[in-house]
Amino acid sequence: MTGLVIVGAGGFARETAQAVADAGEFKLLGHLDDNPALHGTDVDGVPVLGGCDLVHELTGARVVICVGNPRDYAARARLVRRLGLPADRYATVIHPTASVSATSEIGPGTVLLAHCALTAAVRVGAHVAVMPQVVLTHDDVVEDFATLTSGVRLGGGVRLERGAYIGSGALVREGTTVGAWSLVGMGSAVLGDIPPGEVWVGSPARRLRAAEPPALEQLATETVGGPLT
């Protein structure tokens, strides 16, 4: 069985560790985290082996990066750039209760947690986080580094551009686009297109302010798995 290391040791990383155990496809070797206080400890029974750069020594292990939160949802993109690993080092983790249609595509480094559904011809890019109970319907496109937190529902033909963050329970109307590195607040109802780099909240969702993910300009021009068109 191929070994796997999870970069990060926070909530999303712990949830991914459970998905890895439930799926049984990889042997989970441990977490990597840059917080030295965690090194040598266990998180939910899984060891923290050392800092993130240890991936370069664990050459036989696959990798998945599980960091980021609403205050810093560009963290995965920064780590991918910093580590500089080839795409084939990255694993795709899919919980066994996830429903993924045969016509859907999932990129490297992406995680699908429990009870999410990809119905028909859904395309999900690289290093995307899909939390429990998310529903992606026909012809949705989710670009690299996007985050869909628990209970998100996308209508058909929705496009989430690079790095978009969709809060828990948000609904996105069919045929709409959420721009790169924009954030949609929890419980929002998105009825029209959202420009890049903005925060929208409410039902119906309205602009709150500009988003401020670090290094937005630099991250916006980088590619991982190739463009999704």
N, C-alpha and C positions, 0 to 999 in steps of 0.2 A: 504494500500500500504506500502511495506517495505521501511524503511528509508535507505538512503545511504549517506556516507561521502566520500569525495575525499581527499586523502592525497596529498598535494601539491596545489599551487595556481598560478603556472606559465602557460606558453602557452599550454602545453599538458593537464594540469588539466582543463583549461578553455574550451578547445575543447571537452574534455570528458563531462564536465558539459552540454554543448549544446547537445551532443549525448544523455545524460540521459534525458534531457527535451524532445527531439524529440521522443525518444522511449517510454516514458511514463510508463516504468515498475517499476521504483523506485521513491520514494519521496526524492529529493535531499535536505539534511539537511544543507549542507555547506561544506566548505573546512577546512582542518587542515594544518597548516604550522608552522614550527619552527621559522620563522621570527617574532619576537614580534611586529615589526612595522605594521604588517598586521592584528594583532588580533583586532577584533571589527570593521574592515572595510568590505566593500563589493567589490567583484570582479565580474564585469559584472552582478551586482545585486544579487550575491550569497554571503552570509556572510562567513567570516573567523572566525571560532568558537574558535580557540586556537591552541596550539601546537599539534604535531602528536601523542603524548602519550595519548591525550584525547580519542583515540579510546577505551581504556580500561574502560572508564567510560560510553561510549555510547554502552552498551552491546547489545542493540537490533538492532543496525544499521549494515548494510553490509558495506564493505570497498573496495575501489579500490585505488591503489597507482599509482600516475601519476607524477612522477618526472624523471629527467634525461635529458641529452643533450650530444652532441658529446664530450664535454670536461670532462664529468663525467657520462658515461653511465652505470656504476655499481651502481648508486644511488638507484634504485629500489630494487636491491638485498640486499643492506645494510639495507634499511628500513624494508624489510620483516624479515630479521634476527633480527633486533633490536626489532621490535614490537612483534614477536613471536606469532602471531595469528594462530588459527587453519585454515585449508584450507576452511572450510565451512563458515567462516566469510567473505570471499572474494567474491565479485560479479563479474560477467562477463558482460561487457557493449558492446552491439552490436547496432550500428546505424541502423535505419530501412531501409536505402538504401543499406546496405551491403548485398551481396549475398553469403550465406553459404549453401553449398550442404548438403543433408541429410547424406552423408557418411563422412563428415568432423567432427573433434573433436576439442573443444576449452577448455583450462584449466581455473582454477579459477584465478581471478584478471586480466584477459586479456581484452584489449579494442580494438574493431574494429571500426574505424571511417568511415565516409561516403564514399560510392561507392567503397569499397574494395570488392574483389571477392575471394572466396575459391571454386575451381571448383569441384574436386573429390578426396575423400580420403586424404584430407589434415589434418595433425595433428599439432595443435598449443598448446604449453605448457602453463605453468602458468606465469602470470605477463608479458605477451608479449604486446608490443605496436605496433599496425598496423594502420598506418596513412591513410589519404584519397587516393583513387585511386590505392591502392596496389593490385596486382594480384598474387595469389598463385595458381599454377596449380597442376595437378594430382600428388598425392603421395609425395608432399612436406612435410617436417618435420621441424618445427620451435620449438626449445627447449626453456626452461624457460628463461625469462628476455631478450630475443632478442628484438631488435627495428628495425622496417621497416618503414622508413620515406616515405613521399608522393611520389607516382608514381613509387615505386619499382616494378619490374617484375621478378618473379622467373620461370624458365623453370621447366618441370616435373622432379620429383625425386630429387630435391635440398634438401640439409640438412643444416640448419643454427644451429650451435651448441650453447650451452648455452651462453647467453649474447652477441651474435654477434650484431653488429650495421651496418645497411645498409643505406647509404646516399640516399638522394632524387634522383629519376630518375635512379638509378642503375639497370643494367640488369645482371642476373646471369644465366649462361648457364645450360641447363638440366644436371642432374646427378652429379653436383658438390657439394662440401662441403665447407662451410665457418667455420673455426675453432672457438672454444670458445673464447669469448671476443675480437675477431678481429673486425676491423672497415674497411668498404668499403666506399670510398669517393663518394660524389654525382656525378652522371652522369657516373660512371665507368661501364665498361663491363667486368664481371668476366668470363673468359673462362676456368679456371682450378681451382683445389682445392687451398684453402688458409689455411695455418697452423694456429694453435691457437695463439692468442696474438700478431697479427701483423696488421699494417695499410697498405692497398693497395689502389691505386688511378690510374685513367687513363683509356684509352680505346685503347688497352686491358689493364686491370688492372695489375699493377706491384707493388712489395713491396716498400714502402716508408721508414718505420722504424718499430721498435717494438712498440706495444701499451702499455699504462701505466694506465689502470684502477686501482683504489685503491684496495688493498687487493686481487689481482688477484688470488694468490695461495689459499687463504682461500675460496673465493667464488667458485672456480672451483670444490671443493669437496662437496659442499652442495647440497642437493636435496630438491625440493619443491613438485612437483606433481608426482614424480616417474620418472624413466628413460623412454625416448621415444626411442624404439628400432625398 
